[in-house]
Amino acid sequence: MKQSSRRNFIAQSALAGLGTLIALPSLAANIGSENTLANPFSSPIKTGFDQQPLPYAYNALEPLIDTLTMDIHYNKHAAAYSKNVKEAAQAESVDITKPLEDVLSNVSKYSVKMRNNAGGHYNHEMFWKLLSADATTQPDATLLAAINTSFGSLDELKKQFNTAATGRFGSGWAWLILTADKKLAVTSTPNQDNPLMDIAEKKGFPLMGLDVWEHAYYLKYQNRRADYIAAYWKLLNWKTVSERFNSI
C-alpha cells in the first residue's frame, strides 16, 4: 500500500470510529426511550413506599362496604404490602425516597416479592382515594369527552369495565387506563400486577382501578362479585379519576 493510501485509510478509519463514539450517546438515549415506553407519563401524582392514612373512617362506606372488611383490608392486607415492599427495597438496594412508579416501570428486573408487594402497595394507595361516601357521580367535562370518544358513552365504559372485573379469573384488578397514545382503554391484571408494570399485557397510566380479590368483598358479598362491582360505581369518586386524567 502506498504511503498516501495508508494515510487516507488511517484517517478514514479514525473518522469512522469517531462517528461511532458520537453516535453512542444518541443510541443510548434511544434505547432508554424504548425502555420507558411502558410508562411514558410525567404525572405529578406519585406514590411513596409508606402506607398513607385512610382518607375516611372505616365505617364511612357503609352499607356498601362494611366496616370489618375495610378494617381488615386496610390494616392487614394493604399494610402488609407496604411493609413487604420496603423489605424488598432494602434487600434489592432500591432508593425508597424515589417514587414507587420507578420500580413498577422496571419491575421485571426485580424479585417476585418486589413485584407482588410493589404492585399491591401502589394499587391500594390509589384504590382508597377512588372511594368516597360523598362521591362525585360524573366525570368532569374533559374526561367525559374522552370517554365518549373512546367508548361512545359512559354507560358503554361501565359495561366494558364490568366485563373486565367479572371476567378476571381468580384474584386481580380491573382498570381504566390512559395508553401511551393518549387513548382510554379498559383492561385487567392478575394478582397485584398493574398497567404501569413493564410486564403488563396492556400498559398505561391507571385512572381508576377495582380490587376484585375476595378479601375486598367476601364478608359482605360472598360469591356475588357483580353486586360488589355495582356498589363500586356508587362509591367511585369521579373527581379523583378526573384529576388523574388531567394530570397527564
Short mmCIF file of the C-alpha atoms (twelve columns), coordinates in Angstrom:
data_MODEL
# 
_entry.id   MODEL 
# 
loop_
_atom_site.group_PDB 
_atom_site.id 
_atom_site.type_symbol 
_atom_site.label_atom_id 
_atom_site.label_alt_id 
_atom_site.label_comp_id 
_atom_site.label_asym_id 
_atom_site.label_seq_id 
_atom_site.Cartn_x 
_atom_site.Cartn_y 
_atom_site.Cartn_z 
_atom_site.pdbx_PDB_model_num 
ATOM 1   C CA . MET A 1   0.000   0.000   0.000  1 
ATOM 2   C CA . LYS A 2   1.317   3.432   -0.885 1 
ATOM 3   C CA . GLN A 3   2.153   5.886   1.879  1 
ATOM 4   C CA . SER A 4   -0.626  8.312   0.843  1 
ATOM 5   C CA . SER A 5   -3.164  5.498   0.577  1 
ATOM 6   C CA . ARG A 6   -2.175  4.213   4.042  1 
ATOM 7   C CA . ARG A 7   -2.605  7.721   5.476  1 
ATOM 8   C CA . ASN A 8   -6.048  8.026   3.843  1 
ATOM 9   C CA . PHE A 9   -7.085  4.611   5.188  1 
ATOM 10  C CA . ILE A 10  -5.987  5.503   8.725  1 
ATOM 11  C CA . ALA A 11  -7.763  8.873   8.568  1 
ATOM 12  C CA . GLN A 12  -10.988 7.327   7.278  1 
ATOM 13  C CA . SER A 13  -10.884 4.620   9.967  1 
ATOM 14  C CA . ALA A 14  -10.361 7.230   12.658 1 
ATOM 15  C CA . LEU A 15  -13.302 9.266   11.381 1 
ATOM 16  C CA . ALA A 16  -15.494 6.179   11.317 1 
ATOM 17  C CA . GLY A 17  -14.508 5.374   14.903 1 
ATOM 18  C CA . LEU A 18  -15.204 8.944   15.965 1 
ATOM 19  C CA . GLY A 19  -18.601 8.794   14.287 1 
ATOM 20  C CA . THR A 20  -19.413 5.674   16.262 1 
ATOM 21  C CA . LEU A 21  -18.412 7.358   19.517 1 
ATOM 22  C CA . ILE A 22  -20.540 10.389  18.682 1 
ATOM 23  C CA . ALA A 23  -23.481 8.148   17.855 1 
ATOM 24  C CA . LEU A 24  -23.287 6.169   21.106 1 
ATOM 25  C CA . PRO A 25  -24.956 8.773   23.358 1 
ATOM 26  C CA . SER A 26  -27.758 9.138   20.831 1 
ATOM 27  C CA . LEU A 27  -28.096 5.357   20.618 1 
ATOM 28  C CA . ALA A 28  -28.180 5.108   24.394 1 
ATOM 29  C CA . ALA A 29  -30.843 7.777   24.525 1 
ATOM 30  C CA . ASN A 30  -32.941 5.879   22.017 1 
ATOM 31  C CA . ILE A 31  -32.550 2.666   23.974 1 
ATOM 32  C CA . GLY A 32  -33.583 4.498   27.110 1 
ATOM 33  C CA . SER A 33  -36.620 5.860   25.321 1 
ATOM 34  C CA . GLU A 34  -37.665 2.380   24.309 1 
ATOM 35  C CA . ASN A 35  -37.267 1.165   27.878 1 
ATOM 36  C CA . THR A 36  -39.563 3.901   29.143 1 
ATOM 37  C CA . LEU A 37  -42.353 3.326   26.656 1 
ATOM 38  C CA . ALA A 38  -44.109 1.197   29.266 1 
ATOM 39  C CA . ASN A 39  -44.542 4.297   31.431 1 
ATOM 40  C CA . PRO A 40  -44.233 7.378   29.209 1 
ATOM 41  C CA . PHE A 41  -46.075 9.652   31.616 1 
ATOM 42  C CA . SER A 42  -44.903 12.574  33.694 1 
ATOM 43  C CA . SER A 43  -47.846 12.865  36.050 1 
ATOM 44  C CA . PRO A 44  -47.092 14.781  39.258 1 
ATOM 45  C CA . ILE A 45  -49.154 12.142  41.073 1 
ATOM 46  C CA . LYS A 46  -46.528 9.892   42.638 1 
ATOM 47  C CA . THR A 47  -46.619 7.071   45.172 1 
ATOM 48  C CA . GLY A 48  -44.257 6.590   48.091 1 
ATOM 49  C CA . PHE A 49  -43.372 3.384   49.898 1 
ATOM 50  C CA . ASP A 50  -45.159 4.245   53.169 1 
ATOM 51  C CA . GLN A 51  -48.823 3.473   53.730 1 
ATOM 52  C CA . GLN A 52  -50.827 6.684   53.909 1 
ATOM 53  C CA . PRO A 53  -53.703 7.175   56.380 1 
ATOM 54  C CA . LEU A 54  -57.094 6.008   55.185 1 
ATOM 55  C CA . PRO A 55  -58.867 9.183   53.984 1 
ATOM 56  C CA . TYR A 56  -62.116 8.352   55.819 1 
ATOM 57  C CA . ALA A 57  -63.374 6.321   58.763 1 
ATOM 58  C CA . TYR A 58  -63.632 2.529   58.451 1 
ATOM 59  C CA . ASN A 59  -67.426 2.755   58.529 1 
ATOM 60  C CA . ALA A 60  -67.671 5.675   56.086 1 
ATOM 61  C CA . LEU A 61  -68.655 3.496   53.129 1 
ATOM 62  C CA . GLU A 62  -71.381 1.543   54.922 1 
ATOM 63  C CA . PRO A 63  -73.555 -0.183  53.900 1 
ATOM 64  C CA . LEU A 64  -71.888 -0.760  50.516 1 
ATOM 65  C CA . ILE A 65  -68.512 -1.676  52.031 1 
ATOM 66  C CA . ASP A 66  -68.795 -2.891  55.604 1 
ATOM 67  C CA . THR A 67  -66.628 -1.682  58.469 1 
ATOM 68  C CA . LEU A 68  -64.957 -5.010  59.204 1 
ATOM 69  C CA . THR A 69  -63.944 -5.543  55.566 1 
ATOM 70  C CA . MET A 70  -62.472 -2.037  55.392 1 
ATOM 71  C CA . ASP A 71  -60.580 -2.547  58.658 1 
ATOM 72  C CA . ILE A 72  -59.093 -5.894  57.584 1 
ATOM 73  C CA . HIS A 73  -58.427 -4.740  54.040 1 
ATOM 74  C CA . TYR A 74  -56.533 -1.624  55.115 1 
ATOM 75  C CA . ASN A 75  -54.828 -2.760  58.325 1 
ATOM 76  C CA . LYS A 76  -53.943 -6.325  57.332 1 
ATOM 77  C CA . HIS A 77  -53.714 -6.770  53.568 1 
ATOM 78  C CA . ALA A 78  -52.635 -3.292  52.451 1 
ATOM 79  C CA . ALA A 79  -50.377 -2.739  55.455 1 
ATOM 80  C CA . ALA A 80  -48.564 -5.987  54.666 1 
ATOM 81  C CA . TYR A 81  -47.847 -4.834  51.110 1 
ATOM 82  C CA . SER A 82  -46.273 -1.617  52.391 1 
ATOM 83  C CA . LYS A 83  -44.165 -3.476  54.932 1 
ATOM 84  C CA . ASN A 84  -43.045 -6.128  52.465 1 
ATOM 85  C CA . VAL A 85  -42.198 -3.753  49.621 1 
ATOM 86  C CA . LYS A 86  -39.865 -1.835  51.931 1 
ATOM 87  C CA . GLU A 87  -38.211 -5.079  52.953 1 
ATOM 88  C CA . ALA A 88  -37.741 -5.971  49.282 1 
ATOM 89  C CA . ALA A 89  -36.392 -2.493  48.546 1 
ATOM 90  C CA . GLN A 90  -33.784 -2.823  51.273 1 
ATOM 91  C CA . ALA A 91  -32.733 -6.265  50.060 1 
ATOM 92  C CA . GLU A 92  -32.519 -5.117  46.429 1 
ATOM 93  C CA . SER A 93  -30.893 -1.721  47.032 1 
ATOM 94  C CA . VAL A 94  -33.856 0.362   45.895 1 
ATOM 95  C CA . ASP A 95  -33.940 4.004   46.948 1 
ATOM 96  C CA . ILE A 96  -37.273 4.409   48.737 1 
ATOM 97  C CA . THR A 97  -37.031 8.213   48.568 1 
ATOM 98  C CA . LYS A 98  -37.831 7.907   44.857 1 
ATOM 99  C CA . PRO A 99  -41.341 7.218   43.524 1 
ATOM 100 C CA . LEU A 100 -42.614 3.664   43.537 1 
ATOM 101 C CA . GLU A 101 -43.549 4.190   39.890 1 
ATOM 102 C CA . ASP A 102 -39.818 3.932   39.036 1 
ATOM 103 C CA . VAL A 103 -39.821 0.359   40.328 1 
ATOM 104 C CA . LEU A 104 -43.080 -0.587  38.620 1 
ATOM 105 C CA . SER A 105 -41.923 0.525   35.179 1 
ATOM 106 C CA . ASN A 106 -38.895 -1.791  35.509 1 
ATOM 107 C CA . VAL A 107 -40.393 -4.462  37.742 1 
ATOM 108 C CA . SER A 108 -39.125 -7.325  35.569 1 
ATOM 109 C CA . LYS A 109 -35.639 -6.558  36.926 1 
ATOM 110 C CA . TYR A 110 -36.689 -7.286  40.482 1 
ATOM 111 C CA . SER A 111 -37.760 -10.233 42.596 1 
ATOM 112 C CA . VAL A 112 -41.214 -11.794 42.781 1 
ATOM 113 C CA . LYS A 113 -41.515 -10.339 46.280 1 
ATOM 114 C CA . MET A 114 -40.876 -6.872  44.915 1 
ATOM 115 C CA . ARG A 115 -43.342 -7.328  42.050 1 
ATOM 116 C CA . ASN A 116 -46.165 -8.615  44.235 1 
ATOM 117 C CA . ASN A 117 -45.767 -6.090  47.026 1 
ATOM 118 C CA . ALA A 118 -44.884 -3.032  44.948 1 
ATOM 119 C CA . GLY A 119 -47.990 -3.709  42.903 1 
ATOM 120 C CA . GLY A 120 -50.127 -4.392  45.948 1 
ATOM 121 C CA . HIS A 121 -48.996 -1.216  47.682 1 
ATOM 122 C CA . TYR A 122 -49.451 1.018   44.624 1 
ATOM 123 C CA . ASN A 123 -52.845 -0.444  43.776 1 
ATOM 124 C CA . HIS A 124 -54.268 0.014   47.253 1 
ATOM 125 C CA . GLU A 125 -52.864 3.507   47.775 1 
ATOM 126 C CA . MET A 126 -54.775 4.539   44.664 1 
ATOM 127 C CA . PHE A 127 -57.874 2.459   45.481 1 
ATOM 128 C CA . TRP A 128 -58.648 4.206   48.786 1 
ATOM 129 C CA . LYS A 129 -58.628 7.600   47.074 1 
ATOM 130 C CA . LEU A 130 -61.083 6.428   44.427 1 
ATOM 131 C CA . LEU A 131 -63.772 5.678   47.000 1 
ATOM 132 C CA . SER A 132 -65.894 8.204   48.852 1 
ATOM 133 C CA . ALA A 133 -69.219 8.322   50.650 1 
ATOM 134 C CA . ASP A 134 -69.693 11.747  49.026 1 
ATOM 135 C CA . ALA A 135 -68.506 10.709  45.609 1 
ATOM 136 C CA . THR A 136 -68.715 12.955  42.578 1 
ATOM 137 C CA . THR A 137 -71.071 10.977  40.363 1 
ATOM 138 C CA . GLN A 138 -69.892 12.191  36.936 1 
ATOM 139 C CA . PRO A 139 -66.519 12.719  35.253 1 
ATOM 140 C CA . ASP A 140 -65.580 16.313  34.530 1 
ATOM 141 C CA . ALA A 141 -66.238 17.638  31.025 1 
ATOM 142 C CA . THR A 142 -62.741 16.890  29.708 1 
ATOM 143 C CA . LEU A 143 -62.704 13.292  30.869 1 
ATOM 144 C CA . LEU A 144 -66.312 12.721  29.788 1 
ATOM 145 C CA . ALA A 145 -65.450 13.908  26.281 1 
ATOM 146 C CA . ALA A 146 -62.532 11.454  26.179 1 
ATOM 147 C CA . ILE A 147 -64.797 8.651   27.417 1 
ATOM 148 C CA . ASN A 148 -67.357 9.413   24.723 1 
ATOM 149 C CA . THR A 149 -64.605 9.407   22.090 1 
ATOM 150 C CA . SER A 150 -63.129 6.093   23.233 1 
ATOM 151 C CA . PHE A 151 -66.254 4.185   24.252 1 
ATOM 152 C CA . GLY A 152 -69.214 6.019   22.767 1 
ATOM 153 C CA . SER A 153 -70.771 6.713   26.159 1 
ATOM 154 C CA . LEU A 154 -70.225 6.458   29.896 1 
ATOM 155 C CA . ASP A 155 -72.635 3.533   30.011 1 
ATOM 156 C CA . GLU A 156 -70.544 1.634   27.472 1 
ATOM 157 C CA . LEU A 157 -67.400 2.268   29.540 1 
ATOM 158 C CA . LYS A 158 -69.176 0.865   32.593 1 
ATOM 159 C CA . LYS A 159 -70.286 -2.171  30.597 1 
ATOM 160 C CA . GLN A 160 -66.751 -2.931  29.402 1 
ATOM 161 C CA . PHE A 161 -65.282 -2.287  32.855 1 
ATOM 162 C CA . ASN A 162 -67.830 -4.600  34.482 1 
ATOM 163 C CA . THR A 163 -66.963 -7.311  31.976 1 
ATOM 164 C CA . ALA A 164 -63.243 -6.948  32.770 1 
ATOM 165 C CA . ALA A 165 -63.939 -7.083  36.510 1 
ATOM 166 C CA . THR A 166 -66.292 -10.059 36.435 1 
ATOM 167 C CA . GLY A 167 -64.197 -11.870 33.851 1 
ATOM 168 C CA . ARG A 168 -60.930 -11.688 35.791 1 
ATOM 169 C CA . PHE A 169 -60.486 -15.307 36.877 1 
ATOM 170 C CA . GLY A 170 -59.376 -15.601 40.475 1 
ATOM 171 C CA . SER A 171 -57.746 -12.584 42.076 1 
ATOM 172 C CA . GLY A 172 -56.801 -9.372  40.320 1 
ATOM 173 C CA . TRP A 173 -57.846 -5.891  39.281 1 
ATOM 174 C CA . ALA A 174 -59.915 -4.143  36.601 1 
ATOM 175 C CA . TRP A 175 -58.623 -0.841  35.215 1 
ATOM 176 C CA . LEU A 176 -59.431 2.228   33.178 1 
ATOM 177 C CA . ILE A 177 -56.125 3.454   31.749 1 
ATOM 178 C CA . LEU A 178 -54.678 6.145   29.541 1 
ATOM 179 C CA . THR A 179 -52.414 4.497   26.985 1 
ATOM 180 C CA . ALA A 180 -49.146 5.834   25.549 1 
ATOM 181 C CA . ASP A 181 -51.017 7.214   22.541 1 
ATOM 182 C CA . LYS A 182 -53.358 9.112   24.895 1 
ATOM 183 C CA . LYS A 183 -56.377 6.864   24.385 1 
ATOM 184 C CA . LEU A 184 -58.605 5.419   27.077 1 
ATOM 185 C CA . ALA A 185 -58.835 1.657   27.435 1 
ATOM 186 C CA . VAL A 186 -60.224 -0.942  29.818 1 
ATOM 187 C CA . THR A 187 -58.030 -3.823  30.917 1 
ATOM 188 C CA . SER A 188 -57.439 -6.183  33.827 1 
ATOM 189 C CA . THR A 189 -54.409 -7.706  35.510 1 
ATOM 190 C CA . PRO A 190 -53.874 -10.786 37.672 1 
ATOM 191 C CA . ASN A 191 -52.910 -10.752 41.338 1 
ATOM 192 C CA . GLN A 192 -51.362 -7.373  42.268 1 
ATOM 193 C CA . ASP A 193 -49.998 -6.508  38.827 1 
ATOM 194 C CA . ASN A 194 -50.951 -3.200  37.259 1 
ATOM 195 C CA . PRO A 195 -50.673 -1.460  33.857 1 
ATOM 196 C CA . LEU A 196 -47.610 0.579   34.871 1 
ATOM 197 C CA . MET A 197 -45.509 -2.580  35.007 1 
ATOM 198 C CA . ASP A 198 -43.229 -3.391  32.113 1 
ATOM 199 C CA . ILE A 199 -44.604 -6.960  32.182 1 
ATOM 200 C CA . ALA A 200 -48.245 -5.854  31.787 1 
ATOM 201 C CA . GLU A 201 -50.031 -7.175  28.711 1 
ATOM 202 C CA . LYS A 202 -51.670 -3.763  28.173 1 
ATOM 203 C CA . LYS A 203 -49.729 -0.800  29.512 1 
ATOM 204 C CA . GLY A 204 -50.886 2.643   30.530 1 
ATOM 205 C CA . PHE A 205 -51.446 5.125   33.332 1 
ATOM 206 C CA . PRO A 206 -54.175 3.919   35.716 1 
ATOM 207 C CA . LEU A 207 -57.063 6.349   36.050 1 
ATOM 208 C CA . MET A 208 -59.220 4.043   38.136 1 
ATOM 209 C CA . GLY A 209 -58.973 0.500   39.404 1 
ATOM 210 C CA . LEU A 210 -61.166 -2.014  41.181 1 
ATOM 211 C CA . ASP A 211 -59.800 -4.640  43.555 1 
ATOM 212 C CA . VAL A 212 -61.539 -7.941  42.788 1 
ATOM 213 C CA . TRP A 213 -59.603 -10.037 45.281 1 
ATOM 214 C CA . GLU A 214 -62.111 -11.829 47.505 1 
ATOM 215 C CA . HIS A 215 -60.704 -10.139 50.614 1 
ATOM 216 C CA . ALA A 216 -62.101 -6.868  49.238 1 
ATOM 217 C CA . TYR A 217 -65.724 -8.019  49.307 1 
ATOM 218 C CA . TYR A 218 -66.303 -11.577 50.557 1 
ATOM 219 C CA . LEU A 219 -67.554 -10.825 54.086 1 
ATOM 220 C CA . LYS A 220 -70.495 -8.859  52.686 1 
ATOM 221 C CA . TYR A 221 -70.986 -10.150 49.150 1 
ATOM 222 C CA . GLN A 222 -69.629 -13.730 49.356 1 
ATOM 223 C CA . ASN A 223 -69.536 -15.015 45.756 1 
ATOM 224 C CA . ARG A 224 -71.639 -12.143 44.382 1 
ATOM 225 C CA . ARG A 225 -68.817 -10.217 42.749 1 
ATOM 226 C CA . ALA A 226 -71.251 -8.498  40.382 1 
ATOM 227 C CA . ASP A 227 -73.056 -6.904  43.354 1 
ATOM 228 C CA . TYR A 228 -69.741 -5.638  44.713 1 
ATOM 229 C CA . ILE A 229 -68.888 -4.143  41.318 1 
ATOM 230 C CA . ALA A 230 -72.269 -2.386  41.241 1 
ATOM 231 C CA . ALA A 231 -71.513 -0.948  44.691 1 
ATOM 232 C CA . TYR A 232 -68.171 0.350   43.427 1 
ATOM 233 C CA . TRP A 233 -69.871 2.606   40.889 1 
ATOM 234 C CA . LYS A 234 -71.946 4.156   43.692 1 
ATOM 235 C CA . LEU A 235 -68.800 4.924   45.691 1 
ATOM 236 C CA . LEU A 236 -66.478 5.900   42.844 1 
ATOM 237 C CA . ASN A 237 -65.301 9.485   43.195 1 
ATOM 238 C CA . TRP A 238 -65.063 10.716  39.625 1 
ATOM 239 C CA . LYS A 239 -63.278 13.831  40.891 1 
ATOM 240 C CA . THR A 240 -60.236 11.688  41.704 1 
ATOM 241 C CA . VAL A 241 -60.400 9.926   38.338 1 
ATOM 242 C CA . SER A 242 -60.668 13.258  36.537 1 
ATOM 243 C CA . GLU A 243 -57.703 14.655  38.480 1 
ATOM 244 C CA . ARG A 244 -55.585 11.687  37.442 1 
ATOM 245 C CA . PHE A 245 -56.634 12.113  33.804 1 
ATOM 246 C CA . ASN A 246 -55.945 15.853  33.823 1 
ATOM 247 C CA . SER A 247 -52.514 15.359  35.429 1 
ATOM 248 C CA . ILE A 248 -51.108 13.890  32.214 1 
# 
